[in-house]
Amino acid sequence: MKNKKRIITLMLLTLSIILLMIGLKYIVTVEEDKPVSATVPDESPKFNNPLTGEYYAKDVTNSRPIAIAINNSKGARPQWGLCTPDIIIEGLVEGGITRMLWLYSDIDSIPKVGSVRSARHDFIEIAEGFDALFVHWGGSGYAYTAIANRSVNSIDGMAYEKKYFFRDKSIHSSNEHSGYTTGEMISKAIAAKSFRVDINSEYKNPLKFHSPDDKHTYMDGKSNSIKFDFSKYCGYTFNWDSENQLYYCNTNGGKMVSAQGDQLAVSNVIVLYMPSYSVLNESGVIDMNLSSGEGVISSNGSYEKIIWEKGNTPSNMLKLCRSDGSDLLLNTGKSYIAFIPAELGPAKIS
């Protein structure tokens, strides 16, 4: 009996020593690993957002962007989600008011946005130049003709209210200014309509960018402020904030803010001088000349005169160039692009 107890005691003692040694080895290993792991470089993949040039958490380079027509009449402000698009493109519609096209490379990044408004054929052409899926709520006759004749992949709130679009009158009481959608709803609509989601290869890099680690200074001088007008009704001033490295937008004497209270701010302000435009009917539908022209970019507290071209084919990409015809490289970050009438004169830069 004594021998049996002695054997059990020895076995327990041996087991305790083994467990102690394992524990010590683990502690030493962890301690030794600390400085090593701190110096190991981050090997997680780095993707680039094709619309901002910035490093992005997932690969969206093969996905078609989403282009959403957004109301920008005074009665429609403030918009919900104003500060969320990768790119905002703005141009004239009837009566000197403007419409915006909000572009997103990642459908999952689209929050509640609006108010979503009716399509105009010029904005459809701009969306086609990005191979984007086009989201709108209604449209002019010219817009619907363009969608039908060119088989544009569009998602229309007129057909899908309460399914992929909804009303919210907490900010604006009228139907005209109360239409909204979300990225989740748009995703469901795309799946239901079996739209192509992979981007055509020639549209993969719609804009050219400097490295995310490089802030470029443009050659024509300092730009602490850039001011321009679309019409008597609508104009903007973007002011450079050197601390945040962004241009902050003001309009009609005040800040251009979202429904959430955030002021619109971008890395690149690009103003393109539209050589001409015409009024197509008694309703005042505008036809912007999107063929080519001159312009200016303000970025990183500096500016440079540029040229641009889209041509007369709706599906052509918008091409931005330096004055010598070489590709214009943008600083990474969000961009605002305005098509303004050349007849109103160039942007004022100070």
Contacts in CASP RR format, 6 or more apart in sequence:
PFRMAT RR
TARGET T0000
AUTHOR 0000-0000-0000
METHOD contacts of the structure
MODEL  1
MKNKKRIITLMLLTLSIILLMIGLKYIVTVEEDKPVSATVPDESPKFNNP
LTGEYYAKDVTNSRPIAIAINNSKGARPQWGLCTPDIIIEGLVEGGITRM
LWLYSDIDSIPKVGSVRSARHDFIEIAEGFDALFVHWGGSGYAYTAIANR
SVNSIDGMAYEKKYFFRDKSIHSSNEHSGYTTGEMISKAIAAKSFRVDIN
SEYKNPLKFHSPDDKHTYMDGKSNSIKFDFSKYCGYTFNWDSENQLYYCN
TNGGKMVSAQGDQLAVSNVIVLYMPSYSVLNESGVIDMNLSSGEGVISSN
GSYEKIIWEKGNTPSNMLKLCRSDGSDLLLNTGKSYIAFIPAELGPAKIS
45 59 0 8 1.000
46 55 0 8 1.000
47 55 0 8 1.000
47 56 0 8 1.000
47 57 0 8 1.000
47 58 0 8 1.000
47 59 0 8 1.000
47 60 0 8 1.000
47 61 0 8 1.000
48 54 0 8 1.000
48 55 0 8 1.000
48 56 0 8 1.000
48 61 0 8 1.000
48 209 0 8 1.000
48 212 0 8 1.000
49 55 0 8 1.000
49 56 0 8 1.000
49 60 0 8 1.000
49 86 0 8 1.000
49 105 0 8 1.000
49 106 0 8 1.000
50 60 0 8 1.000
50 61 0 8 1.000
50 65 0 8 1.000
50 105 0 8 1.000
50 204 0 8 1.000
50 205 0 8 1.000
50 206 0 8 1.000
50 207 0 8 1.000
51 65 0 8 1.000
51 86 0 8 1.000
51 87 0 8 1.000
51 103 0 8 1.000
51 104 0 8 1.000
51 105 0 8 1.000
51 206 0 8 1.000
51 207 0 8 1.000
51 335 0 8 1.000
52 86 0 8 1.000
52 87 0 8 1.000
52 105 0 8 1.000
52 209 0 8 1.000
52 267 0 8 1.000
52 332 0 8 1.000
52 333 0 8 1.000
52 334 0 8 1.000
52 335 0 8 1.000
53 207 0 8 1.000
53 209 0 8 1.000
53 212 0 8 1.000
53 330 0 8 1.000
53 332 0 8 1.000
53 333 0 8 1.000
54 212 0 8 1.000
54 332 0 8 1.000
54 333 0 8 1.000
55 212 0 8 1.000
56 105 0 8 1.000
56 106 0 8 1.000
58 106 0 8 1.000
60 105 0 8 1.000
60 106 0 8 1.000
61 199 0 8 1.000
61 204 0 8 1.000
62 198 0 8 1.000
62 199 0 8 1.000
62 204 0 8 1.000
63 105 0 8 1.000
63 106 0 8 1.000
63 107 0 8 1.000
63 197 0 8 1.000
63 198 0 8 1.000
63 199 0 8 1.000
64 131 0 8 1.000
64 132 0 8 1.000
64 133 0 8 1.000
64 196 0 8 1.000
64 197 0 8 1.000
64 198 0 8 1.000
64 199 0 8 1.000
65 86 0 8 1.000
65 103 0 8 1.000
65 104 0 8 1.000
65 105 0 8 1.000
65 130 0 8 1.000
65 131 0 8 1.000
65 132 0 8 1.000
65 133 0 8 1.000
65 199 0 8 1.000
66 103 0 8 1.000
66 104 0 8 1.000
66 107 0 8 1.000
66 110 0 8 1.000
66 132 0 8 1.000
66 133 0 8 1.000
66 135 0 8 1.000
66 183 0 8 1.000
66 186 0 8 1.000
67 101 0 8 1.000
67 102 0 8 1.000
67 103 0 8 1.000
67 123 0 8 1.000
67 126 0 8 1.000
67 127 0 8 1.000
67 130 0 8 1.000
67 132 0 8 1.000
67 133 0 8 1.000
67 134 0 8 1.000
67 135 0 8 1.000
68 85 0 8 1.000
68 101 0 8 1.000
68 102 0 8 1.000
68 104 0 8 1.000
68 110 0 8 1.000
68 113 0 8 1.000
68 114 0 8 1.000
68 116 0 8 1.000
68 135 0 8 1.000
68 136 0 8 1.000
68 181 0 8 1.000
69 99 0 8 1.000
69 100 0 8 1.000
69 101 0 8 1.000
69 116 0 8 1.000
69 117 0 8 1.000
69 118 0 8 1.000
69 119 0 8 1.000
69 120 0 8 1.000
69 123 0 8 1.000
69 134 0 8 1.000
69 135 0 8 1.000
69 136 0 8 1.000
69 137 0 8 1.000
70 79 0 8 1.000
70 99 0 8 1.000
70 100 0 8 1.000
70 101 0 8 1.000
70 102 0 8 1.000
70 113 0 8 1.000
70 114 0 8 1.000
70 115 0 8 1.000
70 116 0 8 1.000
70 117 0 8 1.000
71 79 0 8 1.000
71 99 0 8 1.000
71 100 0 8 1.000
71 114 0 8 1.000
71 115 0 8 1.000
71 116 0 8 1.000
71 117 0 8 1.000
71 176 0 8 1.000
71 177 0 8 1.000
72 79 0 8 1.000
72 90 0 8 1.000
72 97 0 8 1.000
72 98 0 8 1.000
72 99 0 8 1.000
72 100 0 8 1.000
72 234 0 8 1.000
73 97 0 8 1.000
73 177 0 8 1.000
74 252 0 8 1.000
75 172 0 8 1.000
75 177 0 8 1.000
76 115 0 8 1.000
76 117 0 8 1.000
76 172 0 8 1.000
76 176 0 8 1.000
76 177 0 8 1.000
77 256 0 8 1.000
78 171 0 8 1.000
78 257 0 8 1.000
78 258 0 8 1.000
78 259 0 8 1.000
78 261 0 8 1.000
79 100 0 8 1.000
79 113 0 8 1.000
79 114 0 8 1.000
79 115 0 8 1.000
79 258 0 8 1.000
79 259 0 8 1.000
80 111 0 8 1.000
80 112 0 8 1.000
80 113 0 8 1.000
80 114 0 8 1.000
80 115 0 8 1.000
80 168 0 8 1.000
80 171 0 8 1.000
80 180 0 8 1.000
80 258 0 8 1.000
80 259 0 8 1.000
80 260 0 8 1.000
81 111 0 8 1.000
81 112 0 8 1.000
81 113 0 8 1.000
81 114 0 8 1.000
81 258 0 8 1.000
81 259 0 8 1.000
81 260 0 8 1.000
82 256 0 8 1.000
82 257 0 8 1.000
82 258 0 8 1.000
82 259 0 8 1.000
82 262 0 8 1.000
82 264 0 8 1.000
83 258 0 8 1.000
83 260 0 8 1.000
83 262 0 8 1.000
83 263 0 8 1.000
83 264 0 8 1.000
83 265 0 8 1.000
84 102 0 8 1.000
84 104 0 8 1.000
84 109 0 8 1.000
84 110 0 8 1.000
84 111 0 8 1.000
84 113 0 8 1.000
85 102 0 8 1.000
85 103 0 8 1.000
85 104 0 8 1.000
85 334 0 8 1.000
86 103 0 8 1.000
86 104 0 8 1.000
86 105 0 8 1.000
86 334 0 8 1.000
86 335 0 8 1.000
87 102 0 8 1.000
87 103 0 8 1.000
87 334 0 8 1.000
87 335 0 8 1.000
87 336 0 8 1.000
87 337 0 8 1.000
88 100 0 8 1.000
88 101 0 8 1.000
88 102 0 8 1.000
88 103 0 8 1.000
88 264 0 8 1.000
88 266 0 8 1.000
88 334 0 8 1.000
88 335 0 8 1.000
88 336 0 8 1.000
88 337 0 8 1.000
89 100 0 8 1.000
89 101 0 8 1.000
89 103 0 8 1.000
89 123 0 8 1.000
89 126 0 8 1.000
89 337 0 8 1.000
89 338 0 8 1.000
89 339 0 8 1.000
90 98 0 8 1.000
90 99 0 8 1.000
90 100 0 8 1.000
90 101 0 8 1.000
90 230 0 8 1.000
90 336 0 8 1.000
90 337 0 8 1.000
90 338 0 8 1.000
90 339 0 8 1.000
91 98 0 8 1.000
91 99 0 8 1.000
91 100 0 8 1.000
91 122 0 8 1.000
91 123 0 8 1.000
91 230 0 8 1.000
91 288 0 8 1.000
91 338 0 8 1.000
91 339 0 8 1.000
91 340 0 8 1.000
92 98 0 8 1.000
92 230 0 8 1.000
92 231 0 8 1.000
92 274 0 8 1.000
92 277 0 8 1.000
92 286 0 8 1.000
92 288 0 8 1.000
92 339 0 8 1.000
92 341 0 8 1.000
93 99 0 8 1.000
93 120 0 8 1.000
93 285 0 8 1.000
93 286 0 8 1.000
94 283 0 8 1.000
94 284 0 8 1.000
94 285 0 8 1.000
94 286 0 8 1.000
95 231 0 8 1.000
95 233 0 8 1.000
95 284 0 8 1.000
96 230 0 8 1.000
96 231 0 8 1.000
96 232 0 8 1.000
96 233 0 8 1.000
96 234 0 8 1.000
97 231 0 8 1.000
97 233 0 8 1.000
97 234 0 8 1.000
98 230 0 8 1.000
98 231 0 8 1.000
98 234 0 8 1.000
99 117 0 8 1.000
99 120 0 8 1.000
99 123 0 8 1.000
101 123 0 8 1.000
101 126 0 8 1.000
101 127 0 8 1.000
102 113 0 8 1.000
103 130 0 8 1.000
103 132 0 8 1.000
104 110 0 8 1.000
107 183 0 8 1.000
107 186 0 8 1.000
107 187 0 8 1.000
107 190 0 8 1.000
108 183 0 8 1.000
108 187 0 8 1.000
110 182 0 8 1.000
110 183 0 8 1.000
110 186 0 8 1.000
111 182 0 8 1.000
111 183 0 8 1.000
112 168 0 8 1.000
112 180 0 8 1.000
112 181 0 8 1.000
112 182 0 8 1.000
113 180 0 8 1.000
113 181 0 8 1.000
113 182 0 8 1.000
114 179 0 8 1.000
114 180 0 8 1.000
114 181 0 8 1.000
115 137 0 8 1.000
115 172 0 8 1.000
115 176 0 8 1.000
115 177 0 8 1.000
115 178 0 8 1.000
115 179 0 8 1.000
115 180 0 8 1.000
116 135 0 8 1.000
116 136 0 8 1.000
116 137 0 8 1.000
116 157 0 8 1.000
116 165 0 8 1.000
116 179 0 8 1.000
116 180 0 8 1.000
116 181 0 8 1.000
117 136 0 8 1.000
117 137 0 8 1.000
117 138 0 8 1.000
117 176 0 8 1.000
118 136 0 8 1.000
118 137 0 8 1.000
118 138 0 8 1.000
118 139 0 8 1.000
118 140 0 8 1.000
118 143 0 8 1.000
119 134 0 8 1.000
119 136 0 8 1.000
119 138 0 8 1.000
119 139 0 8 1.000
119 140 0 8 1.000
119 143 0 8 1.000
119 144 0 8 1.000
119 147 0 8 1.000
119 154 0 8 1.000
119 156 0 8 1.000
120 139 0 8 1.000
120 140 0 8 1.000
120 142 0 8 1.000
120 143 0 8 1.000
120 285 0 8 1.000
120 286 0 8 1.000
121 140 0 8 1.000
121 142 0 8 1.000
121 143 0 8 1.000
121 145 0 8 1.000
121 146 0 8 1.000
121 287 0 8 1.000
122 286 0 8 1.000
122 287 0 8 1.000
122 288 0 8 1.000
122 290 0 8 1.000
123 143 0 8 1.000
124 134 0 8 1.000
124 143 0 8 1.000
124 146 0 8 1.000
124 147 0 8 1.000
124 152 0 8 1.000
124 154 0 8 1.000
124 314 0 8 1.000
125 146 0 8 1.000
125 290 0 8 1.000
125 310 0 8 1.000
125 314 0 8 1.000
126 290 0 8 1.000
126 318 0 8 1.000
127 133 0 8 1.000
127 134 0 8 1.000
127 152 0 8 1.000
128 134 0 8 1.000
128 150 0 8 1.000
128 152 0 8 1.000
128 314 0 8 1.000
128 315 0 8 1.000
129 203 0 8 1.000
129 206 0 8 1.000
129 310 0 8 1.000
129 314 0 8 1.000
129 315 0 8 1.000
129 316 0 8 1.000
129 317 0 8 1.000
129 318 0 8 1.000
130 203 0 8 1.000
130 206 0 8 1.000
130 317 0 8 1.000
130 318 0 8 1.000
131 199 0 8 1.000
131 200 0 8 1.000
131 203 0 8 1.000
133 153 0 8 1.000
133 154 0 8 1.000
133 155 0 8 1.000
133 186 0 8 1.000
133 190 0 8 1.000
133 195 0 8 1.000
134 147 0 8 1.000
134 152 0 8 1.000
134 153 0 8 1.000
134 154 0 8 1.000
134 155 0 8 1.000
135 154 0 8 1.000
135 155 0 8 1.000
135 181 0 8 1.000
135 186 0 8 1.000
136 143 0 8 1.000
136 154 0 8 1.000
136 155 0 8 1.000
136 156 0 8 1.000
136 157 0 8 1.000
137 156 0 8 1.000
137 157 0 8 1.000
137 158 0 8 1.000
137 165 0 8 1.000
137 179 0 8 1.000
138 156 0 8 1.000
138 157 0 8 1.000
138 158 0 8 1.000
139 156 0 8 1.000
139 158 0 8 1.000
140 283 0 8 1.000
140 285 0 8 1.000
142 280 0 8 1.000
142 285 0 8 1.000
142 287 0 8 1.000
146 152 0 8 1.000
146 314 0 8 1.000
147 154 0 8 1.000
150 314 0 8 1.000
150 315 0 8 1.000
153 193 0 8 1.000
153 195 0 8 1.000
153 196 0 8 1.000
155 164 0 8 1.000
155 186 0 8 1.000
155 189 0 8 1.000
155 190 0 8 1.000
155 193 0 8 1.000
157 164 0 8 1.000
157 165 0 8 1.000
157 181 0 8 1.000
160 189 0 8 1.000
161 167 0 8 1.000
163 185 0 8 1.000
163 189 0 8 1.000
164 181 0 8 1.000
164 185 0 8 1.000
164 186 0 8 1.000
164 188 0 8 1.000
164 189 0 8 1.000
165 179 0 8 1.000
165 180 0 8 1.000
165 181 0 8 1.000
165 185 0 8 1.000
166 179 0 8 1.000
166 180 0 8 1.000
166 181 0 8 1.000
166 185 0 8 1.000
167 175 0 8 1.000
167 178 0 8 1.000
167 179 0 8 1.000
167 180 0 8 1.000
168 178 0 8 1.000
168 179 0 8 1.000
168 180 0 8 1.000
169 178 0 8 1.000
171 177 0 8 1.000
171 178 0 8 1.000
171 259 0 8 1.000
172 178 0 8 1.000
190 197 0 8 1.000
202 317 0 8 1.000
203 317 0 8 1.000
206 317 0 8 1.000
206 318 0 8 1.000
207 320 0 8 1.000
207 330 0 8 1.000
207 335 0 8 1.000
208 320 0 8 1.000
208 327 0 8 1.000
208 328 0 8 1.000
208 329 0 8 1.000
208 330 0 8 1.000
209 329 0 8 1.000
209 330 0 8 1.000
209 331 0 8 1.000
209 332 0 8 1.000
210 216 0 8 1.000
210 329 0 8 1.000
210 330 0 8 1.000
210 331 0 8 1.000
210 332 0 8 1.000
211 332 0 8 1.000
212 332 0 8 1.000
215 245 0 8 1.000
215 300 0 8 1.000
215 331 0 8 1.000
216 299 0 8 1.000
216 300 0 8 1.000
216 329 0 8 1.000
216 331 0 8 1.000
217 300 0 8 1.000
217 301 0 8 1.000
217 302 0 8 1.000
218 297 0 8 1.000
218 298 0 8 1.000
218 299 0 8 1.000
218 300 0 8 1.000
218 302 0 8 1.000
218 303 0 8 1.000
218 304 0 8 1.000
219 302 0 8 1.000
219 304 0 8 1.000
220 302 0 8 1.000
220 303 0 8 1.000
220 304 0 8 1.000
220 305 0 8 1.000
221 302 0 8 1.000
221 303 0 8 1.000
221 304 0 8 1.000
222 301 0 8 1.000
222 302 0 8 1.000
222 303 0 8 1.000
223 240 0 8 1.000
223 298 0 8 1.000
223 299 0 8 1.000
223 301 0 8 1.000
223 302 0 8 1.000
223 303 0 8 1.000
223 349 0 8 1.000
223 350 0 8 1.000
224 239 0 8 1.000
224 240 0 8 1.000
224 301 0 8 1.000
224 350 0 8 1.000
225 237 0 8 1.000
225 238 0 8 1.000
225 239 0 8 1.000
225 240 0 8 1.000
225 348 0 8 1.000
225 349 0 8 1.000
225 350 0 8 1.000
226 237 0 8 1.000
226 238 0 8 1.000
226 247 0 8 1.000
226 269 0 8 1.000
226 271 0 8 1.000
226 296 0 8 1.000
226 298 0 8 1.000
226 303 0 8 1.000
226 347 0 8 1.000
226 348 0 8 1.000
226 349 0 8 1.000
227 235 0 8 1.000
227 236 0 8 1.000
227 237 0 8 1.000
227 238 0 8 1.000
227 347 0 8 1.000
227 348 0 8 1.000
227 349 0 8 1.000
227 350 0 8 1.000
228 235 0 8 1.000
228 236 0 8 1.000
228 271 0 8 1.000
228 338 0 8 1.000
228 340 0 8 1.000
228 344 0 8 1.000
228 346 0 8 1.000
228 347 0 8 1.000
228 348 0 8 1.000
229 235 0 8 1.000
229 236 0 8 1.000
229 340 0 8 1.000
229 344 0 8 1.000
230 338 0 8 1.000
230 340 0 8 1.000
230 341 0 8 1.000
230 344 0 8 1.000
231 341 0 8 1.000
231 344 0 8 1.000
234 251 0 8 1.000
235 251 0 8 1.000
235 252 0 8 1.000
236 249 0 8 1.000
236 250 0 8 1.000
236 251 0 8 1.000
236 256 0 8 1.000
236 338 0 8 1.000
237 249 0 8 1.000
237 250 0 8 1.000
237 251 0 8 1.000
238 247 0 8 1.000
238 248 0 8 1.000
238 249 0 8 1.000
238 250 0 8 1.000
238 266 0 8 1.000
238 269 0 8 1.000
238 298 0 8 1.000
238 336 0 8 1.000
239 247 0 8 1.000
239 248 0 8 1.000
239 250 0 8 1.000
240 246 0 8 1.000
240 247 0 8 1.000
240 298 0 8 1.000
240 301 0 8 1.000
241 247 0 8 1.000
241 248 0 8 1.000
241 265 0 8 1.000
242 301 0 8 1.000
244 265 0 8 1.000
245 267 0 8 1.000
245 300 0 8 1.000
246 265 0 8 1.000
246 266 0 8 1.000
246 267 0 8 1.000
247 265 0 8 1.000
247 266 0 8 1.000
247 267 0 8 1.000
247 268 0 8 1.000
247 269 0 8 1.000
247 298 0 8 1.000
247 299 0 8 1.000
247 336 0 8 1.000
248 255 0 8 1.000
248 263 0 8 1.000
248 264 0 8 1.000
248 265 0 8 1.000
249 255 0 8 1.000
249 256 0 8 1.000
249 263 0 8 1.000
249 264 0 8 1.000
249 265 0 8 1.000
249 266 0 8 1.000
249 336 0 8 1.000
250 256 0 8 1.000
255 263 0 8 1.000
256 263 0 8 1.000
256 264 0 8 1.000
257 263 0 8 1.000
257 264 0 8 1.000
258 264 0 8 1.000
264 336 0 8 1.000
265 334 0 8 1.000
266 333 0 8 1.000
266 334 0 8 1.000
266 335 0 8 1.000
266 336 0 8 1.000
267 299 0 8 1.000
267 300 0 8 1.000
267 330 0 8 1.000
267 331 0 8 1.000
267 332 0 8 1.000
267 333 0 8 1.000
267 334 0 8 1.000
267 335 0 8 1.000
268 297 0 8 1.000
268 298 0 8 1.000
268 299 0 8 1.000
268 330 0 8 1.000
268 331 0 8 1.000
268 333 0 8 1.000
268 334 0 8 1.000
268 335 0 8 1.000
268 336 0 8 1.000
269 297 0 8 1.000
269 298 0 8 1.000
269 299 0 8 1.000
269 335 0 8 1.000
269 336 0 8 1.000
269 338 0 8 1.000
270 295 0 8 1.000
270 296 0 8 1.000
270 297 0 8 1.000
270 298 0 8 1.000
270 306 0 8 1.000
270 320 0 8 1.000
270 330 0 8 1.000
270 335 0 8 1.000
270 336 0 8 1.000
270 337 0 8 1.000
270 338 0 8 1.000
271 295 0 8 1.000
271 296 0 8 1.000
271 297 0 8 1.000
271 298 0 8 1.000
271 337 0 8 1.000
271 338 0 8 1.000
271 340 0 8 1.000
271 346 0 8 1.000
271 347 0 8 1.000
272 293 0 8 1.000
272 294 0 8 1.000
272 295 0 8 1.000
272 308 0 8 1.000
272 337 0 8 1.000
272 338 0 8 1.000
272 339 0 8 1.000
272 340 0 8 1.000
273 293 0 8 1.000
273 294 0 8 1.000
273 295 0 8 1.000
273 340 0 8 1.000
273 341 0 8 1.000
273 342 0 8 1.000
273 345 0 8 1.000
273 346 0 8 1.000
274 288 0 8 1.000
274 289 0 8 1.000
274 290 0 8 1.000
274 293 0 8 1.000
274 339 0 8 1.000
274 340 0 8 1.000
274 341 0 8 1.000
274 342 0 8 1.000
275 289 0 8 1.000
275 291 0 8 1.000
275 292 0 8 1.000
275 293 0 8 1.000
275 342 0 8 1.000
276 289 0 8 1.000
276 341 0 8 1.000
276 342 0 8 1.000
276 343 0 8 1.000
277 286 0 8 1.000
277 287 0 8 1.000
277 288 0 8 1.000
277 289 0 8 1.000
277 341 0 8 1.000
278 286 0 8 1.000
278 287 0 8 1.000
279 285 0 8 1.000
279 286 0 8 1.000
279 287 0 8 1.000
280 286 0 8 1.000
280 287 0 8 1.000
288 339 0 8 1.000
290 310 0 8 1.000
290 311 0 8 1.000
290 339 0 8 1.000
291 309 0 8 1.000
291 310 0 8 1.000
291 311 0 8 1.000
291 312 0 8 1.000
292 307 0 8 1.000
292 308 0 8 1.000
292 309 0 8 1.000
292 310 0 8 1.000
292 311 0 8 1.000
293 307 0 8 1.000
293 308 0 8 1.000
293 309 0 8 1.000
293 342 0 8 1.000
294 305 0 8 1.000
294 306 0 8 1.000
294 307 0 8 1.000
294 308 0 8 1.000
294 342 0 8 1.000
295 305 0 8 1.000
295 306 0 8 1.000
295 307 0 8 1.000
295 308 0 8 1.000
295 346 0 8 1.000
295 347 0 8 1.000
296 303 0 8 1.000
296 304 0 8 1.000
296 305 0 8 1.000
296 306 0 8 1.000
296 346 0 8 1.000
296 347 0 8 1.000
296 349 0 8 1.000
297 303 0 8 1.000
297 304 0 8 1.000
297 306 0 8 1.000
297 320 0 8 1.000
297 328 0 8 1.000
297 330 0 8 1.000
298 349 0 8 1.000
299 330 0 8 1.000
299 331 0 8 1.000
300 331 0 8 1.000
303 349 0 8 1.000
304 322 0 8 1.000
304 323 0 8 1.000
305 323 0 8 1.000
306 320 0 8 1.000
306 321 0 8 1.000
306 322 0 8 1.000
306 323 0 8 1.000
306 328 0 8 1.000
307 321 0 8 1.000
307 322 0 8 1.000
307 323 0 8 1.000
307 325 0 8 1.000
308 318 0 8 1.000
308 319 0 8 1.000
308 320 0 8 1.000
308 321 0 8 1.000
309 318 0 8 1.000
309 319 0 8 1.000
309 321 0 8 1.000
310 316 0 8 1.000
310 317 0 8 1.000
310 318 0 8 1.000
310 319 0 8 1.000
320 327 0 8 1.000
320 328 0 8 1.000
320 330 0 8 1.000
321 327 0 8 1.000
321 328 0 8 1.000
322 328 0 8 1.000
340 347 0 8 1.000
END
